[in-house]
Amino acid sequence: MASAVPTREFALYTLGNPSSATDEDRRPPFSPARYSRYKYGSVTATETFARALGAVFCDSHPELARAPRLLMASSPYAYVPAAATTLARRLQPVLNAARARNGLGRVPLLRVDRISTSAGDYGTLSAQDRDPAHGGQRPVVSPLPVGAGP
C-alpha cells in the first residue's frame, strides 16, 4: 500500500477575513477588483498574485520552499482548468527561480483529475471536512505537459 504524501496549504489572503499583512510583509494589499480580474482570466492580475504568493511563501516557509523534493498541484478539474491552475502555472517559475538560487531542482506542477463533484459548496469546507467529501476516492495525478493551457 502506498504511503500518503504529506501536504501543506498556504494562502496569500483569506477571503472574508481582515488582511494580516504587516509593514515588513511583501504581501500587497488585497484588491477585490484585481481578484475579480484574476478569476475571469486576466494574465496580468494572475502574474501579480503569483509573484506575491511566491515571495511571501519563500519568506514565510523557507523550509518548504527549499525542501529537497517539492511538488505543486492546483485544484482538480476534468476538462477546463480553473483560475487556480493558471495561478499555479505562473507561480511555478517564481518558485523555480528561488530554488535555483539555492541550488535546488525545479518544482513539477501536477495535474489532479476531477473524478466527481462533491455535494454542497466544497470551498467552504475546512481541511479536515474535505477528506470525507472525497468519499475515499484516490485522485489521478499526472504531470502537466509543458506549455499546456493558459
C-alpha positions as CSV (number, residue, x, y, z in Angstrom):
1,M,0.0,0.0,0.0
2,A,1.3,3.4,-0.9
3,S,2.1,5.8,1.9
4,A,0.3,9.2,2.0
5,V,2.3,12.2,0.6
6,P,2.5,14.9,3.3
7,T,0.6,18.1,2.2
8,R,0.6,21.7,3.3
9,E,-1.7,24.5,2.3
10,F,-0.6,28.2,2.1
11,A,-2.8,31.2,1.3
12,L,-1.7,34.7,0.4
13,Y,-5.1,36.0,1.5
14,T,-8.2,34.6,3.3
15,L,-11.3,36.0,1.8
16,G,-13.8,37.3,4.3
17,N,-11.1,38.0,6.9
18,P,-9.2,41.2,7.5
19,S,-5.8,41.3,5.9
20,S,-3.0,40.1,8.1
21,A,-0.3,41.9,6.1
22,T,2.4,43.7,8.1
23,D,4.7,46.5,7.1
24,E,7.6,44.1,6.6
25,D,5.4,41.6,4.7
26,R,5.8,41.6,0.9
27,R,2.0,40.9,0.6
28,P,0.3,43.7,-1.5
29,P,-3.0,45.0,-0.1
30,F,-5.9,42.8,-1.2
31,S,-7.7,44.2,-4.2
32,P,-11.2,42.9,-4.9
33,A,-11.0,44.3,-8.4
34,R,-7.7,42.5,-9.1
35,Y,-9.1,39.3,-7.6
36,S,-12.1,39.5,-9.9
37,R,-9.9,40.1,-13.0
38,Y,-7.8,37.1,-11.9
39,K,-10.9,34.8,-11.6
40,Y,-12.1,35.9,-15.0
41,G,-8.8,35.2,-16.7
42,S,-6.5,38.3,-16.6
43,V,-3.0,37.1,-17.0
44,T,-1.6,40.4,-15.6
45,A,-3.7,40.0,-12.4
46,T,-2.7,36.3,-12.2
47,E,1.0,37.2,-12.5
48,T,0.7,39.8,-9.8
49,F,-0.8,37.3,-7.4
50,A,1.8,34.6,-8.4
51,R,4.8,36.9,-7.8
52,A,3.4,38.0,-4.4
53,L,2.4,34.4,-3.5
54,G,5.9,33.1,-4.4
55,A,7.7,35.9,-2.5
56,V,5.6,35.5,0.7
57,F,5.7,31.7,0.6
58,C,9.5,31.7,0.2
59,D,9.9,34.2,3.0
60,S,7.4,32.6,5.4
61,H,8.2,29.0,4.8
62,P,11.8,28.7,3.6
63,E,11.9,25.1,4.9
64,L,9.2,24.2,2.4
65,A,10.4,26.3,-0.5
66,R,13.9,24.8,-0.1
67,A,12.8,21.2,0.5
68,P,14.8,18.7,-1.5
69,R,11.6,17.5,-3.1
70,L,8.7,19.8,-3.7
71,L,5.6,19.1,-5.7
72,M,2.9,21.6,-6.8
73,A,-0.8,20.9,-7.6
74,S,-3.7,23.2,-8.1
75,S,-7.5,22.5,-7.9
76,P,-8.6,19.3,-9.7
77,Y,-10.5,19.6,-13.0
78,A,-11.8,17.3,-15.7
79,Y,-11.7,19.4,-18.9
80,V,-11.5,23.1,-18.3
81,P,-8.7,24.3,-15.8
82,A,-9.8,26.7,-13.1
83,A,-8.2,30.0,-12.4
84,A,-6.1,28.3,-9.7
85,T,-4.4,26.2,-12.4
86,T,-3.4,29.4,-14.3
87,L,-2.1,30.8,-11.0
88,A,-0.1,27.6,-10.4
89,R,1.4,27.8,-13.9
90,R,2.5,31.4,-13.2
91,L,3.8,30.5,-9.7
92,Q,5.9,27.6,-10.9
93,P,8.6,29.8,-12.5
94,V,8.7,32.0,-9.4
95,L,9.4,29.0,-7.2
96,N,11.8,27.5,-9.7
97,A,13.9,30.8,-9.7
98,A,14.0,30.9,-5.9
99,R,15.0,27.2,-5.8
100,A,17.7,27.7,-8.5
101,R,19.3,30.5,-6.4
102,N,19.7,27.8,-3.7
103,G,21.0,25.1,-6.0
104,L,17.7,23.1,-5.9
105,G,15.8,21.4,-8.7
106,R,12.6,22.5,-10.4
107,V,9.2,22.1,-8.9
108,P,6.9,19.8,-11.0
109,L,3.3,21.0,-11.5
110,L,1.0,18.1,-11.2
111,R,-2.5,17.8,-12.7
112,V,-5.1,16.3,-10.4
113,D,-8.1,14.9,-12.4
114,R,-11.5,15.6,-11.0
115,I,-13.3,12.3,-10.8
116,S,-16.6,13.5,-9.4
117,T,-18.1,16.6,-7.7
118,S,-18.9,16.8,-4.0
119,A,-22.3,17.8,-2.7
120,G,-22.6,21.3,-1.4
121,D,-20.0,24.1,-1.5
122,Y,-16.7,22.4,-1.3
123,G,-14.9,25.7,-1.0
124,T,-16.5,26.4,2.4
125,L,-15.4,23.1,4.0
126,S,-12.5,23.1,6.4
127,A,-9.4,21.0,5.5
128,Q,-10.5,18.2,7.9
129,D,-14.0,18.1,6.4
130,R,-12.7,17.9,2.8
131,D,-11.3,14.4,3.1
132,P,-14.7,12.8,3.9
133,A,-16.2,14.8,1.0
134,H,-13.9,12.9,-1.4
135,G,-15.7,9.7,-0.4
136,G,-12.4,7.7,-0.2
137,Q,-11.6,8.4,-3.9
138,R,-7.9,8.3,-4.9
139,P,-7.1,11.2,-7.2
140,V,-5.5,10.6,-10.5
141,V,-2.3,12.7,-10.7
142,S,-0.1,13.3,-13.8
143,P,2.4,15.9,-14.8
144,L,1.0,18.8,-16.8
145,P,2.6,18.9,-20.3
146,V,4.9,21.8,-20.8
147,G,3.1,24.8,-22.3
148,A,-0.4,23.3,-21.6
149,G,-3.1,25.8,-21.2
150,P,-3.1,29.5,-20.4
